[in-house]
Amino acid sequence: IEHVNRFADLDPDESRELVEELTELDQIDLPTAVKITDLLPEDRTELRSVFAQERYSLDGEELDEILDVVAKYA
């Protein structure tokens, strides 16, 4: 538990809110939203790494939309 508290960037309520807000976007499913919440990417390159294993890619506008949501919590 101490490890989690030391390295957690968001409190549990904020994490749940971020996951919920991300899943409201069309292109993000729950597992991807959780991964984004864990990583809190700061730029397109970091965010693209989350989608590297997916069968689709997002355009710059979609990436920016996701980053805008993440920025509210980071």
Buried (B, 14 or more C-beta within 10 A) or exposed (E): EEEEEEEEEBEEEBBEBBBEBBBEBEBBEEEBBBBBBBBBBEEBEBBEEBBEEEEEEBEEEBBEBBBEBBEEBE
